[in-house]
Each structure stands twice: as structure tokens, then as C-alpha cells.
Amino acid sequence: MGIFKNKNWKEKGLQVVNGHKGKKKVYETYLKKSPKMADEYLKFVSKNTEAVYISWDEDRQRFVA
């Protein structure tokens, strides 16, 4: 079991994303492009609520701030 249960990180991530215009736009773009990436984005945002410049690290295959 991780830090967040599946439901908790998703709810927390959506709360952060819906509260920020830019993050919401990025999330919606990921939903259209790749739902798996959208889930990874929510996981990252739920753990790093204050992150400003979020990008995908191709080498590590994860989001970084």
C-alpha cells in the first residue's frame, strides 16, 4: 500500500487541478492525448501540490518539477 489509496490521490489531484487554470488545461490535454499520462500527472500533482513548472522527464519516464 502506498502513501495514497487510489481514490485519495485521484481526488486530491483533481482538487488541485480544478483549482488552477493552467494545470486544468494541461490535464485535459493529457486526457485527450494519453489517459495513462493524465493519471501520472494527477499522481504527481497530488503529491506536489505547490509545483509550478511540471514537465515530463523522458529518461526517467515520470513528471518532475
QUIJO-V781546 format. One record per pair of residues at least 6 apart in sequence whose ideal C-beta (glycine too) atoms are under 8 Angstrom apart, sorted by the first residue. I is the first residue (numbers start at 1). J is the second residue. D is the distance in whole Angstrom. If there is no record, write none. Layout:
BEGIN
I,J,D ; I,J,D
END
This chain:
BEGIN
3,9,8 ; 3,47,7 ; 4,12,7 ; 4,46,6 ; 4,47,8 ; 8,46,8 ; 9,42,7 ; 9,43,6 ; 9,46,4 ; 9,47,7 ; 10,39,8 ; 10,42,6 ; 10,46,8 ; 12,46,4 ; 12,49,8 ; 13,41,8 ; 13,42,3 ; 13,43,7 ; 13,44,8 ; 13,45,5 ; 13,46,4 ; 14,42,7 ; 16,23,7 ; 16,45,5 ; 16,46,7 ; 16,49,5 ; 17,23,5 ; 17,24,5 ; 17,27,5 ; 17,41,8 ; 17,42,7 ; 17,45,6 ; 18,24,6 ; 23,45,6 ; 23,54,8 ; 26,41,7 ; 26,54,7 ; 27,38,6 ; 27,41,6 ; 27,42,7 ; 27,45,8 ; 30,37,5 ; 30,38,4 ; 30,41,5 ; 31,38,5 ; 37,56,7 ; 40,62,7 ; 40,63,6 ; 41,54,7 ; 41,63,6 ; 44,51,7 ; 44,54,7 ; 44,62,7 ; 44,63,4 ; 44,65,8 ; 45,51,7 ; 45,54,7 ; 48,54,8 ; 48,65,6 ; 51,65,4 ; 52,65,7 ; 53,65,6 ; 54,63,6 ; 54,64,7 ; 54,65,5 ; 55,63,7 ; 55,64,6 ; 55,65,8 ; 56,62,8 ; 56,63,6 ; 56,64,8 ; 57,63,7 ; 57,64,5
END
